[in-house]
Amino acid sequence: MYTKTEKDIWSTRRPLAVMIENHLDSRPTSGLSTADVVYEAVAEGGITRYMGIFYCGITPDSTMFSPVRSARIYFVKIVPEYDALYNHVGGAGNCDDPTVDEQAKALCFIRKNKIRDLDQFGRAGDFRTCHRVTNRLDHEVAYEHTMACYSDELYKAAVKYKWTNVDEKGIPWDKNFVSWKFKEDNLQKGTTTEISFDFWASKKEYSVTWKFDSAQNQYLRFIAGQKDIDLNENIQLTAKNVVIQFVKEIGPLDEHLHMNYEVTGTGRALIFQDGKVISGKWSKATPFARTKFSDESGKDVELNRGVTWIELVPSGNQIQYN
């Protein structure tokens, strides 16, 4: 799937986590088709946001990520699973900000837990690393929808802080990394061909549908009934595995309408692969532990090799699949 040259490149790096928005006015996004894993959850007001985990897919050339937006604490609590660089544009809540609820203080969590932070307002502030691109789309958009960051420059910035494949003490990023289990594609495909759900029922602009392509054994992504496209390559976003992770929703918490989603603990999960669905659960003991997915018997679910999307859906929401 990847060449030796590509492997040689990524072996000198660590994963990169990037916050990318999904506001209706900012679509289509740029860069998500090169992610290994994508997480999606509500940022506020029913508007969802993505965090892409990039490693293998962005090695040959520089990848532009856009629109890059601000940090949210429930995404930040996933970053340590990969010991990743974290790229964003500001975020909710410094430690001393009285207007932000303690449960939502993403910047405070980053600082206290020494996340490898590539904030556009800080270590990723060089113009070559992140800057405004006002002509990415074929129409004018609000200024907040225009930030773009570039993978090669982000990795150059990381070198300055000795955040390569090893840290400043020479410890490899994957020393304590817990990999999911993987399998070969199942030759016998199931009959579950469509998955659809809302994050918030009042926000149909953010409704998601995944349609199973049995020929390629992958799922095609649609947002609000339209193909979800990566503008960089003008291709539809796809996944080999789609995981619905049901999480407790808390909020709005403060005057900024910040939310929190409990990504530690345990909860229900639905894992879609090979045109089939596995009912099970997820578990994550601490922000620094790996999220694990198991079936109803407690056995770890083996995922198909390829892109995995994890949808952080409020507990109690209905998932339609047939």
Backbone torsions as a table, in degrees:
resi	resn	phi	psi	omega
1	MET	NA	-36.5	178.0
2	TYR	-124.5	152.2	-178.8
3	THR	-85.3	166.2	176.3
4	LYS	-62.7	-36.8	178.6
5	THR	-60.5	-44.2	178.8
6	GLU	-63.4	-43.5	179.8
7	LYS	-63.2	-38.6	178.8
8	ASP	-62.4	-32.9	179.1
9	ILE	-71.6	-50.9	-175.0
10	TRP	-71.5	-19.9	178.9
11	SER	-69.4	-13.2	176.7
12	THR	-95.9	3.9	-174.9
13	ARG	-124.4	174.2	169.6
14	ARG	-119.3	165.2	178.9
15	PRO	-59.2	156.3	-178.4
16	LEU	-124.4	123.3	177.6
17	ALA	-105.3	127.5	-174.6
18	VAL	-128.6	131.2	176.4
19	MET	-85.3	121.9	-178.1
20	ILE	-128.2	133.0	-174.2
21	GLU	-85.9	164.7	179.6
22	ASN	-132.0	27.1	176.9
23	HIS	-59.7	142.1	-178.0
24	LEU	-51.4	-38.8	-176.8
25	ASP	-75.9	-12.9	-174.4
26	SER	-99.5	-2.1	-176.5
27	ARG	-78.5	152.2	-4.9
28	PRO	-79.3	159.1	178.4
29	THR	-80.1	170.7	176.8
30	SER	-127.2	126.1	171.1
31	GLY	111.9	-19.4	-171.8
32	LEU	-68.0	-22.0	-178.7
33	SER	-69.1	-14.3	179.6
34	THR	-98.0	4.4	179.6
35	ALA	-77.1	149.5	172.3
36	ASP	-83.9	-38.1	178.7
37	VAL	-138.5	141.0	175.3
38	VAL	-127.9	132.7	173.9
39	TYR	-109.1	140.7	178.0
40	GLU	-132.2	133.2	177.0
41	ALA	-154.7	163.9	175.7
42	VAL	-68.2	135.1	172.3
43	ALA	-87.2	-57.7	170.0
44	GLU	-164.9	158.2	176.4
45	GLY	60.7	22.9	-179.4
46	GLY	81.8	0.3	179.4
47	ILE	-88.0	123.0	-176.0
48	THR	-86.5	162.1	179.0
49	ARG	-139.6	154.7	-179.1
50	TYR	-112.3	150.7	162.2
51	MET	-125.6	113.2	177.0
52	GLY	-91.2	139.0	172.7
53	ILE	-104.3	114.6	-173.8
54	PHE	-112.7	133.7	178.4
55	TYR	-152.5	-74.2	-175.9
56	CYS	-74.1	-37.7	-168.2
57	GLY	-77.8	-8.8	-173.9
58	ILE	-113.6	15.8	-172.0
59	THR	-76.0	-38.8	-170.9
60	PRO	-64.8	-44.5	-177.3
61	ASP	-134.2	169.6	176.3
62	SER	-70.3	139.4	177.3
63	THR	-109.2	132.4	174.2
64	MET	-89.9	129.7	174.8
65	PHE	-107.3	129.3	179.6
66	SER	-166.0	148.4	-7.0
67	PRO	-82.1	128.6	178.0
68	VAL	-82.1	134.1	-176.9
69	ARG	-130.4	-165.8	-166.2
70	SER	-86.2	163.1	-176.6
71	ALA	-77.1	148.0	169.9
72	ARG	-129.7	142.6	-167.5
73	ILE	-62.9	-34.1	-177.7
74	TYR	-71.1	-28.8	171.3
75	PHE	-71.6	-43.1	-178.6
76	VAL	-58.4	-34.7	-178.9
77	LYS	-71.2	-8.7	175.5
78	ILE	-93.2	-27.2	-175.8
79	VAL	-53.6	-43.2	-178.5
80	PRO	-61.9	-18.3	176.7
81	GLU	-58.4	-29.1	-176.7
82	TYR	-110.5	-2.0	-171.4
83	ASP	46.3	46.0	-170.5
84	ALA	-88.3	158.8	163.1
85	LEU	-69.5	143.0	-176.9
86	TYR	-121.0	111.0	-177.3
87	ASN	-105.0	126.7	-178.2
88	HIS	-160.9	176.9	177.0
89	VAL	-120.5	93.1	-178.3
90	GLY	65.1	-157.3	-179.7
91	GLY	165.0	-179.1	-176.5
92	ALA	-79.5	116.4	159.5
93	GLY	82.5	95.0	161.8
94	ASN	-69.6	162.8	-175.7
95	CYS	-58.8	-32.7	-175.0
96	ASP	-100.0	16.2	-179.1
97	ASP	-86.8	109.0	-176.6
98	PRO	-74.1	-12.2	-177.3
99	THR	-87.8	-8.0	-178.2
100	VAL	-110.4	130.1	178.7
101	ASP	-61.7	145.2	-178.2
102	GLU	-56.8	-33.4	-177.9
103	GLN	-70.7	-13.5	-174.7
104	ALA	-110.6	2.0	-171.3
105	LYS	-78.1	83.7	-177.5
106	ALA	-67.5	-45.1	-178.2
107	LEU	-64.6	-36.1	176.4
108	CYS	-63.5	-43.2	178.7
109	PHE	-62.5	-42.0	179.0
110	ILE	-58.4	-47.5	-176.7
111	ARG	-67.2	-47.4	-176.2
112	LYS	-66.6	-30.4	-175.1
113	ASN	-105.4	9.1	173.0
114	LYS	54.5	44.3	172.7
115	ILE	-63.5	143.6	-178.4
116	ARG	-77.6	88.7	-162.7
117	ASP	-90.3	121.9	173.5
118	LEU	-116.6	64.8	178.0
119	ASP	-73.9	135.6	177.9
120	GLN	-62.0	-23.9	176.7
121	PHE	-83.8	0.3	-177.3
122	GLY	-135.5	-108.7	-172.7
123	ARG	-69.2	-18.0	177.5
124	ALA	-106.2	28.6	-173.9
125	GLY	-84.7	-7.2	177.3
126	ASP	-62.2	139.8	-175.8
127	PHE	-57.2	-36.6	-178.3
128	ARG	-69.3	-26.0	-177.3
129	THR	-79.3	-50.1	179.4
130	CYS	-141.3	133.8	174.3
131	HIS	-158.5	168.3	-178.9
132	ARG	-76.7	132.6	173.8
133	VAL	-121.3	102.4	-172.1
134	THR	-86.8	-9.0	-177.6
135	ASN	-114.6	21.2	-179.5
136	ARG	-62.8	-40.8	178.6
137	LEU	-97.7	169.7	-178.2
138	ASP	-89.3	16.4	177.5
139	HIS	-148.9	159.8	-178.7
140	GLU	-74.6	139.4	178.0
141	VAL	-130.9	164.0	178.1
142	ALA	-61.5	152.5	-173.6
143	TYR	-56.4	-35.7	-176.8
144	GLU	-67.1	-13.1	-179.2
145	HIS	-97.5	18.5	-169.7
146	THR	-118.1	1.9	-176.8
147	MET	-76.0	131.5	175.7
148	ALA	-125.6	140.5	175.6
149	CYS	-127.2	157.6	-169.2
150	TYR	-126.5	130.0	-171.9
151	SER	-60.2	-44.7	-176.7
152	ASP	-64.3	-38.4	179.4
153	GLU	-72.5	-33.6	175.5
154	LEU	-63.4	-41.7	178.6
155	TYR	-69.4	-33.2	174.2
156	LYS	-63.7	-41.3	177.6
157	ALA	-62.5	-38.8	-179.4
158	ALA	-63.2	-35.5	179.7
159	VAL	-60.5	-36.5	179.8
160	LYS	-58.7	-30.8	-177.0
161	TYR	-102.4	11.5	178.4
162	LYS	60.7	39.4	177.2
163	TRP	-108.4	63.5	178.7
164	THR	-95.0	-143.4	174.7
165	ASN	-69.0	-15.3	173.5
166	VAL	-124.6	160.4	178.8
167	ASP	-91.9	-172.7	-176.5
168	GLU	-63.4	-16.4	177.6
169	LYS	-99.5	3.8	179.4
170	GLY	83.1	12.5	-178.8
171	ILE	-87.0	123.9	-179.8
172	PRO	-62.7	145.7	-178.2
173	TRP	-61.4	-30.0	-174.9
174	ASP	-97.3	15.5	179.8
175	LYS	-56.9	-42.2	-179.1
176	ASN	-110.8	13.3	-178.6
177	PHE	-69.1	133.4	178.1
178	VAL	-106.8	110.7	-179.2
179	SER	-80.0	146.0	167.3
180	TRP	-67.4	164.9	175.5
181	LYS	-90.0	144.6	-176.8
182	PHE	-128.1	160.5	-178.5
183	LYS	-142.9	172.4	172.4
184	GLU	-79.9	155.2	176.4
185	ASP	-56.3	141.8	176.7
186	ASN	-77.7	126.4	-178.5
187	LEU	-69.7	-26.2	178.1
188	GLN	-95.8	108.5	-175.8
189	LYS	-83.6	150.0	177.2
190	GLY	-84.5	-175.0	-174.9
191	THR	-111.2	7.5	176.8
192	THR	-85.1	103.7	-169.2
193	THR	-106.6	-9.0	-178.3
194	GLU	-148.0	137.2	177.8
195	ILE	-125.5	131.9	178.4
196	SER	-145.7	146.9	-178.5
197	PHE	-166.8	161.6	171.3
198	ASP	-107.9	151.6	165.4
199	PHE	-83.3	-53.6	170.9
200	TRP	-122.8	129.5	-176.7
201	ALA	-60.8	-26.3	-178.7
202	SER	-81.1	-4.6	-175.9
203	LYS	-122.0	74.3	-177.8
204	LYS	-68.3	-17.3	177.8
205	GLU	-65.3	-13.7	-177.7
206	TYR	-117.1	16.0	175.7
207	SER	-68.4	140.7	-175.6
208	VAL	-114.8	138.7	170.7
209	THR	-131.8	135.3	172.1
210	TRP	-116.8	129.0	178.9
211	LYS	-115.8	131.1	-174.8
212	PHE	-80.5	127.4	174.6
213	ASP	-102.7	99.3	-173.8
214	SER	-67.6	-29.7	-178.8
215	ALA	-64.5	-38.9	-180.0
216	GLN	-100.6	-2.5	-176.7
217	ASN	49.8	54.4	178.1
218	GLN	-148.4	168.3	-178.9
219	TYR	-110.1	135.0	178.9
220	LEU	-97.5	134.5	-173.6
221	ARG	-98.1	136.2	175.3
222	PHE	-126.9	142.8	177.7
223	ILE	-124.7	123.0	-176.5
224	ALA	52.6	38.7	175.9
225	GLY	83.0	-3.5	-179.0
226	GLN	-109.4	150.7	175.3
227	LYS	-56.5	133.8	177.9
228	ASP	-91.8	114.7	-168.5
229	ILE	-110.6	142.8	165.8
230	ASP	-92.0	115.4	-175.0
231	LEU	-67.0	-27.2	179.8
232	ASN	-56.4	-45.2	-175.3
233	GLU	-111.0	-4.9	-176.0
234	ASN	54.7	47.0	178.3
235	ILE	-126.2	153.8	178.4
236	GLN	-75.9	141.4	177.7
237	LEU	-70.6	139.8	-178.0
238	THR	-136.7	166.0	176.0
239	ALA	-148.6	146.8	172.6
240	LYS	-85.7	-27.3	178.3
241	ASN	-133.4	134.5	173.4
242	VAL	-120.2	119.7	-177.4
243	VAL	-113.6	124.2	172.2
244	ILE	-95.7	111.3	179.2
245	GLN	-106.3	107.9	-178.3
246	PHE	-78.2	125.5	-176.0
247	VAL	-129.5	150.0	177.4
248	LYS	-70.2	129.8	179.5
249	GLU	-98.5	130.3	-179.5
250	ILE	-128.5	124.3	177.2
251	GLY	129.5	-179.6	5.8
252	PRO	-62.6	144.3	-170.3
253	LEU	-98.3	-24.8	-171.8
254	ASP	-153.4	-174.1	-177.3
255	GLU	-64.8	-17.9	177.7
256	HIS	-89.4	-0.4	-179.7
257	LEU	65.5	26.7	177.6
258	HIS	-63.2	146.7	177.7
259	MET	-112.0	166.7	167.2
260	ASN	-137.3	143.4	175.4
261	TYR	-127.9	128.3	-174.2
262	GLU	-79.9	104.1	-179.0
263	VAL	-100.4	2.0	169.8
264	THR	-110.3	153.7	-175.4
265	GLY	110.1	-140.7	178.4
266	THR	-141.7	161.7	177.5
267	GLY	-174.6	178.6	179.6
268	ARG	-73.3	153.8	174.6
269	ALA	-147.5	148.2	169.8
270	LEU	-121.4	128.0	-178.3
271	ILE	-116.8	119.6	-178.7
272	PHE	-106.1	128.2	176.6
273	GLN	-161.6	150.2	176.5
274	ASP	56.9	25.7	-178.4
275	GLY	74.0	17.7	-179.0
276	LYS	-126.7	165.4	177.1
277	VAL	-126.0	136.1	175.6
278	ILE	-113.1	123.3	176.7
279	SER	-91.6	129.0	-177.6
280	GLY	-161.9	-144.2	-179.7
281	LYS	-145.6	163.2	172.9
282	TRP	-115.3	156.4	176.6
283	SER	-149.8	142.6	178.5
284	LYS	-153.2	110.5	-170.2
285	ALA	-69.9	-41.4	-178.0
286	THR	-143.9	169.1	175.5
287	PRO	-58.9	-19.6	-177.5
288	PHE	-98.5	-0.3	179.1
289	ALA	-93.6	156.6	177.9
290	ARG	-76.7	138.0	171.0
291	THR	-73.9	127.5	-179.6
292	LYS	-114.9	147.2	179.3
293	PHE	-120.6	127.1	-177.6
294	SER	-130.1	158.1	176.7
295	ASP	-83.7	-175.6	-174.4
296	GLU	-67.6	-17.7	177.1
297	SER	-88.2	-5.5	-179.7
298	GLY	94.9	0.7	179.9
299	LYS	-81.0	137.3	177.2
300	ASP	-58.8	134.7	177.8
301	VAL	-77.9	131.8	175.2
302	GLU	-88.9	125.5	-177.9
303	LEU	-93.1	155.3	171.0
304	ASN	-71.5	145.4	175.8
305	ARG	-68.2	133.4	-177.4
306	GLY	133.3	-166.8	-173.7
307	VAL	-70.6	136.2	175.7
308	THR	-119.2	128.7	172.5
309	TRP	-105.3	132.3	177.4
310	ILE	-116.7	115.0	-176.8
311	GLU	-98.2	112.6	-179.7
312	LEU	-87.5	90.7	-171.0
313	VAL	-101.2	135.8	178.9
314	PRO	-55.5	135.5	178.0
315	SER	-56.3	138.8	-179.6
316	GLY	96.6	-17.7	177.0
317	ASN	-66.2	149.7	179.6
318	GLN	-91.2	134.9	175.1
319	ILE	-111.1	122.0	178.6
320	GLN	-95.2	127.5	175.0
321	TYR	-149.3	143.3	-178.3
322	ASN	-156.9	NA	NA
